[in-house]
């Protein structure tokens, strides 16, 4: 069976991203490996405590030959606008976690708000990646 194991977000600075994800979001480091034989490529993954089967790769924007400078700049531009993708986090109490994350220095772009599917809020990481923090309620099916 195929299972989802990792998802990737682009980051400008892996050390800055690591500090944000561990110190502010409370994630744990799953892997932090530098491979000299691949030009010191760093494989850095984090995940929420207790969620052992999934991790987020904090991927530095590569240079040539992997990515040409024009493409790298396009990725940076999308990140700056918050459109390089979205990470969706769920919680059983969005207001509690919103207050906790704010006290740790996470700057929210949207405070918790009632929506048809639950209570939803938004923030961005230091690289500009978009996050949704949601308390999901069951939707009735038609």
Secondary structure, DSSP 8 states (H G I E B T S, - for coil): -----EEEEEES-HHHHHHIIIIIS--EEEEEEEEGGGTSEEEEEEE-TT-TT-EEEEEE---TTTS-HHHHHHHHHHHHHT-S-EEEEE-S-HHHHHHHHHHTT--EEEEEEEETTEEEEEEE-TT--EEEEEEE------
